[in-house]
Amino acid sequence: MTLKIGDTAPDFTLPAHDGRLVALADFRGRKLLLWFYPEAGTPGCALEGRGFRDQIEYFTDNGIAVAGVSFDTFESIAAFATRERFPFPLLSDHDRRVALAYGACDDARAAHAIRMSVLIAEDGTIERIYPQVDPRDHAARVLVDALGL
């Protein structure tokens, strides 16, 4: 299944780097940027994550939550989140169910998620899909799009 703008976002509940479970329903009433990244701690993923971290006030002020998703273990995402001081949850999609549902991989045996993201609207529908992103400016591009600039 390929997601399209206007589709209902696939539901999920995943473990976060801080030990809690995070569900799509937790974000109802605000937008959510679901950020899929290949591997915790790699240079591109760190660069992209720092972009979200450094712009988090703008995301928050405009009602947009951010959550990162990878296939990494809980230990890897916890270390990554701590080292980079990410103020948003990193989620472990170890069985790849969420990535498959969102189009961030096309095989349950994929080694890494595709670097892409999905902006989910307040009502739980897909507002925008970013199928290919540049880790250097992805956070800024999402803000420009979300704010209609």
C-alpha positions in Angstrom: 0.0 0.0 0.0 1.3 3.4 -0.9 0.2 6.3 1.3 -1.2 9.4 -0.3 -2.0 12.9 1.0 -5.4 12.7 2.7 -5.1 9.1 3.7 -5.5 8.1 7.4 -2.1 7.7 9.0 -1.4 4.0 9.9 -1.7 3.6 13.7 1.3 2.6 15.7 2.7 2.1 19.2 6.4 1.8 19.6 9.0 1.9 22.4 10.8 5.2 22.8 14.4 5.8 23.8 13.2 6.8 27.3 11.5 3.5 28.0 7.9 4.7 27.4 5.5 3.5 24.7 4.6 6.2 22.2 1.4 5.9 20.0 0.1 7.9 17.1 -3.0 8.7 19.3 -0.7 10.6 21.7 -0.3 13.3 19.1 -4.0 13.8 18.2 -4.8 17.5 18.1 -1.4 18.5 16.8 0.7 17.8 13.8 3.4 15.1 14.0 6.4 14.9 11.8 7.3 11.2 11.7 11.0 11.2 10.8 12.4 7.9 9.5 16.2 7.7 9.6 18.6 4.8 8.6 20.8 4.4 11.6 21.3 6.0 15.0 24.6 7.8 15.4 25.6 8.0 11.8 26.8 11.4 10.5 23.8 12.1 8.2 21.2 11.0 10.8 22.9 13.0 13.5 23.0 16.1 11.2 19.3 15.7 10.4 18.3 15.1 14.0 20.3 18.2 15.2 18.3 20.2 12.6 15.1 19.2 14.3 16.6 19.7 17.8 17.9 23.1 16.9 14.5 24.2 15.4 12.3 22.5 18.0 11.0 25.8 19.4 9.6 26.7 16.0 8.0 23.2 15.6 6.5 23.4 19.1 5.3 27.0 18.7 3.5 25.9 15.5 1.9 22.8 17.0 4.2 20.3 15.4 5.6 17.4 17.3 8.6 15.4 16.1 9.4 11.7 16.5 12.2 9.8 14.9 11.9 6.2 13.8 14.6 3.6 13.0 15.2 -0.1 13.2 17.8 0.3 15.9 17.7 -1.3 19.3 16.5 0.4 22.3 20.0 0.8 23.6 21.2 2.4 20.3 18.4 5.0 20.2 18.8 5.8 23.9 22.5 6.4 23.4 21.9 8.5 20.3 19.1 10.6 21.9 21.3 11.2 25.0 24.4 12.1 23.1 22.6 14.5 20.7 20.3 15.9 23.5 17.2 15.3 21.3 14.1 16.8 23.0 11.8 14.5 21.1 11.2 10.7 21.2 13.2 8.3 19.1 11.2 5.1 18.4 12.5 1.6 17.8 10.6 -0.1 14.9 12.7 -3.2 15.3 10.2 -5.4 13.4 9.7 -2.8 10.7 5.9 -2.8 10.8 5.6 1.0 11.0 8.2 1.6 8.3 6.4 -0.9 6.0 3.1 0.9 6.6 4.5 4.3 5.9 6.7 3.4 3.0 10.0 3.8 4.7 11.1 0.3 3.6 9.6 -2.2 1.3 10.9 -5.4 2.9 10.6 -6.7 6.5 14.2 -7.8 6.2 15.5 -4.3 5.2 18.7 -3.4 7.0 17.8 0.3 7.3 14.8 2.6 7.0 14.7 4.9 4.0 15.5 8.5 4.9 12.1 10.1 4.5 9.3 11.6 6.6 5.6 12.1 6.9 3.8 15.1 8.2 0.6 13.9 9.9 -2.2 16.5 10.4 -4.1 17.1 13.7 -6.9 14.8 12.6 -4.6 11.9 11.9 -4.5 12.2 8.1 -1.4 12.4 5.9 -0.7 16.1 5.2 2.6 15.8 3.4 5.1 13.1 2.4 8.8 13.7 2.0 10.0 10.7 0.1 13.6 11.9 -0.3 15.2 14.4 2.1 18.5 16.2 2.5 19.6 15.8 6.1 21.3 19.3 5.9 18.0 21.2 5.5 15.1 18.9 6.1 13.9 20.5 9.3 13.9 24.0 7.7 12.0 22.7 4.6 9.3 21.1 6.8 8.9 24.4 8.7 8.6 26.4 5.5 6.0 23.9 4.1 4.0 23.7 7.4 3.9 27.5 7.8 3.0 28.1 4.1 6.0 30.3 3.5 
